[in-house]
Amino acid sequence: MDKVERKRERLEIIHDILKIISNNNNSIKPTPLLRYSNLSSKSFNDYYKELKDKNLVKEIVDEKERKYVTLTDNGFEFLEKYNYIKGFIEEFNL
């Protein structure tokens, strides 16, 4: 069976953004995060705003005024539960 190309769904995109942050020692600048997320600037900004509004990520500004994005406890919990649900779905071949 050929692998079918498909668009990522909303929850997958949220998971991917949070995973990128997590995989970068929970600290990444917004521009590399945008690049790694593989989204348009507009789409990224919409998701980024939603993630901040839902307290899944937060911005930290260091002493040199550089902005970094980190996961909140809620962000880590989302990743944990997402992976649990994904594992459950795969277990039943759904």
C-alpha positions in Angstrom: 0.0 0.0 0.0 1.4 3.4 -1.0 1.8 6.0 1.7 -0.9 8.7 1.1 0.1 12.3 1.6 -2.4 14.1 3.7 -2.7 17.4 5.6 -2.0 17.4 9.3 -5.0 17.7 11.4 -5.3 20.5 14.1 -4.3 18.3 17.0 -1.4 16.9 15.1 -0.1 20.4 14.4 -0.5 21.4 18.1 1.3 18.2 19.1 4.1 18.9 16.6 4.6 22.5 17.8 4.7 21.3 21.4 7.1 18.4 20.6 9.5 20.8 18.8 9.7 22.9 21.9 10.1 19.8 24.1 12.8 18.4 21.9 14.8 21.6 22.1 15.3 21.4 25.9 12.0 23.2 26.4 13.4 26.5 25.1 13.3 27.8 21.5 13.1 31.1 19.9 9.9 31.9 18.0 11.6 32.1 14.5 13.2 28.6 14.5 9.9 27.3 16.0 8.1 28.8 13.0 10.6 27.2 10.6 10.5 23.8 12.2 6.7 23.8 12.4 6.4 23.8 8.6 3.4 26.2 8.6 2.8 29.5 7.0 3.5 32.6 9.1 -0.2 33.3 9.4 -1.1 29.7 10.4 1.7 29.6 12.8 0.7 32.8 14.5 -2.9 31.6 14.8 -1.7 28.4 16.5 0.9 30.2 18.6 -1.7 32.6 19.9 -4.1 29.7 20.7 -1.3 27.8 22.5 -0.5 30.9 24.7 -4.2 31.6 25.3 -4.8 28.0 26.5 -1.7 28.2 28.7 0.2 25.4 26.9 3.2 27.6 26.1 4.6 30.7 27.6 7.2 33.3 26.5 10.3 34.0 28.5 12.5 37.1 27.9 16.1 36.8 29.1 18.4 39.5 30.4 19.5 40.4 26.8 15.8 40.8 25.8 15.8 37.6 23.7 12.4 35.9 23.6 12.1 32.1 24.1 9.1 29.8 24.0 8.7 27.1 26.7 6.1 24.6 27.6 4.0 25.1 30.6 2.9 22.1 32.9 -0.3 22.0 30.8 1.8 21.7 27.6 3.7 18.8 29.0 0.5 17.2 30.1 -1.0 17.6 26.6 2.0 15.8 25.1 1.7 13.0 27.6 -2.1 12.5 27.1 -1.8 12.9 23.3 0.8 10.1 23.2 -1.4 7.9 25.4 -4.4 8.4 23.2 -2.4 7.8 20.0 -1.0 4.6 21.5 -4.5 3.5 22.4 -5.7 4.1 18.9 -2.8 2.3 17.4 -3.3 -0.7 19.7 -6.7 -1.2 18.2 -5.5 -0.5 14.6 -7.9 2.4 14.2 
